[in-house]
Amino acid sequence: MYYTTGFTKDEIVDLCVMVHSAELEPNVNHWPPILGLFKSVVVALTYLRRNRVQAELAEYFGVSQSTISRAITGLTPLLARLLVDYVPTAEDLDARTQYIVDGTLLPCWSWGDHPELYSGKHKTTGLNVQVVCGLDGTLAWISDPVDGCRHDTAALEISGVLHTLDPAKWMGDKGYIGNGMLTPIRKPPYRELLDWEKEFNTAVNKIRYRIERAIANIKTWRILHVDYRRPLATFATTISAVIALEFYRSGRE
C-alpha cells in the first residue's frame, strides 16, 4: 500500500481518524458509502500519487467510475483543508537561513480559452509554483500556484516571500538575475564566459542541484508530473492537497 499511496496503512488510518473527527457539512457525503472512509481515502491518495485513470481504479475496487470520481472530488479538498497547518507559510521561513529557490511548471491540458496557462519556456500549459529548500535539500516552502505564463521572477514577487527576507542569502538560477540573490553568471552577448566565471557557475550549480532533487521528490506525486485531467477549476485545490500531504508525510518521517 505504501508504494501505491505514499503512506503506510497506519498512516492512512490516522488520516481517516482526522477526517472522521473533522466538522463536516451536515447531510453531505464526502465519500461514497459503498466504499467507506478507509477505501475512499486510499482511492484519493492513489489517484494523487499515481495519477491512475479513474476507470482503472473503479475496476480494481469493484465500483463504478462515478463512485471513484465522488471519492476523489469529496476528499481532495477536505484533505487540503485538514492538513493546512502542516504547510509552512512564507512567514515561517527563517531570515537567518540560506535557501535555494526554483520554479516548476505543473502541467495541465491545453484549454483553448485559457492562453494565460501557456509557458513559453516549457512549450506547454500549466501552473507555476515556486519551491524553496535549505542547503541540505530539505523542502522548506512552496508558493501558491500562478498562471503558467508567469516568469519565475514574477511568480516569486507575487508570492511575497522576499518582502520581509534578505534575498542576498538566497540562491537561484539565471531566471532570478536582478533579484539580489546569488545566481550563475549569464554569458555576455559579445564574448564567452571567462574561466573564473565558468568555475563560479559550476560551484553554484553544485549547490543548486538540491532544489532540483526537491522538485523531483514533489513530482513523485504523479498528478503534478503529467497533464492534469480533471476540470481546471479543481487544479489549484488538488495542488494544495498534494503539497499538504507531502509536508504531512515528510513531517512524520
N, C-alpha and C positions, 0 to 999 in steps of 0.2 A: 504493500500500500504506500510505503514511503516514496518509492520510485515513480509512482503514479501521481501522487498528490503533493509531494514535498513535505508531508507530515507523517509522523507515526500514528498508530491507532490511538494511543493515549492522548496525543496532542489534538487529534480530531475530536475525541471525546471532550476535552477541555473546551474546544471551540463550541461544541454542541451545548455544553453547560452554560457558556457565556450567552449564546443565542437564546436558549430556553429561559434564562434569567432576565433577559432584557425586557424593557417595557415596549410592547409592540401594539400596533393599532388593533383595537378590538374588531372581531368579525372579519379579519383579513388573514388569509392563508399565505404565509411567507414561504412555505414549502408544500409540495403535494402530499396529501395524506397517504397516498398509495406507496410512496417511497419512505415516508417517515423522516424525521430530522437527520439522523445519522447518515443515511444513504443520500439524502439531498445535499448535505454538506460535502460528502465525498464527490458527488456529481459536480458541484460548483467548483471545488478545488481541482478536480481532474480536468475540467474544461479550461480553467485558467492556466493550469500548469502545463498541460499537453496540447491545448487547442484542438481537442478531438472534435470531429464532426458530431453534431447532436444526434443524428440518426444512428451513428455507431454506438454512442452511449445508451441510446434507447434500446438497441438490440441487446447490448450487454446486460442491462438492468431489467430487461423484460417488460418495458413500458413503452408508451408512445413517445414520439419526438416532442409533441407539445408538452408532455409531462416534464421531460428534461428541460425544455425551454422555461417552464414555470419555475423549476428549482433554481436555475441559473439567474433568471430575472428577479426572483424574490430574495435570494440570499446574497448576491453580489453587492448590492448597495447596503444591505444590512451588515455584512462583514466589514465594509469600508467604514461604516459609522461606529460600530462597536470597537474597532481596533484603532481608531483615530488617535488615541492617547499614546500609542506606541510609536507614532510617526514624528520624528523630530521636525521642528519648525525652524525658520531662519534665525529666530531669537535664541534657539538652543545651541547654535554654533559658538564656539569659544573664540573670542577675539585674540587669544594668545597662541592659538593653534595654527599650524601651517596646513593648508588644504590644497587639493588638486581638483580642478573642475573641468568638465567637458559636457557637451550637449549630445543628445542622441535622438534620432527620429523613430517614433513608434508608428509603424506603417498601418494604413487602412486602405480600404477600397477607394478607387478614384471616383468620388462623387462629382459629376459634371457641374453641379450648381454650387460647388464649394472650391473655387480656384485658390482660396487662401490656404488650403491644405497642402498645396504643391510645393515641394522643396526643390529648388534648382540644384542644390548641392547633391542631393540624393537621387534626383530624377524620378521621384515618386511622391505620393501623398501620405500625410500622417500628421501627428502632433509632436512638437518638440518639447523635451524636458531637459533640464539642467541637473547633472549628477555631480555630487561632491563627495570626496573621500579624504581620509587622512593620509599621511605619508606612509602608513603601514598598510594602506589599501582598504581599511575598514570603511564601509559605507556610512556617511555622516548625514546626508540630506539629499532630497530630490524635490525639485520645484514642481509647482502645478503645471500642467501641460498648456502650451500655447500653439497657435497655428503653425503648421509646418513651414510656411514661407518665411518665418522669422529667423533672422541670423542669430547665431549663438550669443553675440554681444547684446542684441536687442532683447532676446529672451531672458538673459541674466538681469538686465536692467528692469524688465517688467517684474521679475520675481522680487526685486527689492532687497536681495540677500546682502549686497555690498553697501547698502545705505548706512549701515552702522558698523561695518567691519573694514579693516585696512586691506585693500587689495594687494599691497606690497608683499603680504605673507601668503599670497595665493599663487598657484601655477596653472597655466592653461596652454592650449595650442595656439597656432598663429591666428585663429579666429578671434582671439581675445586681445590682440595687439591694440594698444591705446587705452586699455583699462587700468593701467598702472600695476599689472601683475607680471610675474616672471613668465616669459614666453620665449619660444625659439626665435632666432633672428630670421627675418624674411629676406630672401635674395633680392638685392637691389636690381633695378631694371637693366643697368648697363655694365654689370660685372658679375663674376661668380663670387660665391662666398669665400672669404679668406680662411686659411687653415684654422686659425683660432676660433672663427665663427662656426666652422663645422664642428670643431671639438666641443664648443659650448652647446650647440644644438644636440649633439649626441649625448652629452651629460644630462640635458633637460629631458630628453626622450627616455633615458634610462630610468628616470623617476616617474614620468608621465604614464608609463605602461600600466601603472597600478590602477589608474582610473579606467583604462580600457578593460582591465580584468573585472573591475567592479561592475561596469556596464554589462559585460558578458554574463556575469552571475545574475544580474537582474533579468536578463533576457532568457535565462533558463525557464522563466515563465513564458512559454511559447506564445501565449496570447499577445505578448508585446513584441514578438520577433517577426511574425508574418502578418499579412494583411488581416485586419480586424473585420470580421464578417457580420457582426450584429449591427443594429441601427446606430448611426453615427451619434445620436443623442445619448447613447449609453456608454460611449467610449471613455469619456473623462471619468465617469464613475468606476468603470472597470479598471482603469489605470490606478485610481485611488485605492481600490480594493487590493490590487496586486502589491502596490507599494506598502500598504498597511500590513499585509500578510508577510511580506519579505522582512520588514523590520520586526514584526512579532516573532517570526520564525528565528531570525538571527539573534534576537534578544534572549531566546530560550536555550541557545547552544552553550 
